[in-house]
């Protein structure tokens, strides 16, 4: 049985990485795609592999990414190694962008989408606390925070405004197969 790919999407500050980390602590069978990003590793945030634009482009040309996209002036890649975990029957999570969803769904038709949401006030507080963006950049991110997912994709929404344990429970529930 092939595993299922889950795109975890939502605005910056919604808590995608926090929920992914909590899920793998509770479900060791889940694999997480470690993204390759054209930003310095010491920039902080999620665990990722920081590379130069030239290195990213070389890897892209070599076919090393299952998925790739550009956002916020950076390039992002999901390594092709996710195929191994999927073929082993493991579910794989990746922190994704809504822009890549139609393409990802075409490549992985059993892919699920989990939208992590939080109120604008909570997002603003979290973005300010991480200290990576100016006030103007935070305001731009907040303006893009509410968005629709491409129609026809299987989306489950998880609210992450309150207690972390409640959001983790909802996230784990969203990883369960649909009941017919």
Buried (B, 14 or more C-beta within 10 A) or exposed (E): EEBBBBBBBBBBBBBBBBBBBBBBEEEEEBBBBBBBBBBEEEEEEBEBBBBEEEEBEEBBEEEBBBBBBEEEEBBBBBBBBBBEBBEEEBBBBBBBBBEBBBEBBEEBEEBBBBBBBBBEEBBBEBBEEEEBBEEEEBEEBBEEBEEEBEEEBEBBEBBBBEEEEEBBBBBBEBBEEEEE
